[in-house]
Amino acid sequence: MLQNGYIQIYTGDGKGKTTASLGLALRALGHGWKVLMIQFTKGDNGANYYGEMMSASKFLPNFEVAQFGMDRVVYSHNVCIEDFKEARRGWQFAKEAIQSRKYQLIILDEINICADLGMIKISEIKEALMNKPQELEIVLTGRRANPELIAMAHLVTEMKPIKHYFDTGVMARQGIEY
């Protein structure tokens, strides 16, 4: 296990932020780590809609996924009070998980969106990151990462779109985007 866990951020407008964090999770699992992915703004569009949910429950006993969100994608124009409640519920769960010392890797999927939309205060996220167990690796994903969080992070990767089939009308595909 790690002596020094770092803070990583995957951000940007390109595809691949959650996917990159899942790749990291798979690598960590291979070394016997306990991994938790907390998905903010992602609800259950039917039982086990997201492939990572199905994989965790069927094949990866050391990989837990917890969702906190409605059954739709959250954008600035469609946020409602229930989205705020779900984000706060997920954040409480995340804070407890961070301090639990049960996991070696925690992925806060789409937390950057929650911070950008004011669902979770930047000061609260910074405090949790500053007080995390030293050996815990934490990944934050989502567009529009806050500059204060970027300054705290040890690794920041920006996904930049060059070309995407979505621009030609192809919608999200099962097994690829979800």
Secondary structure by P-SEA (a helix, b strand, c coil): cccbbbbbbbbcccccaaaaaaaaaaaaaaabbbbbbbbcccccccccccaaaaaaacccccbbbbbbccccccccccccaaaaaaaaaaaaaaaaaaacccccbbbbcaaaaaaaaccccaaaaaaaaaaccccbbbbbbcccccaaaaaaccbbbbbbbccccccccccccccccc
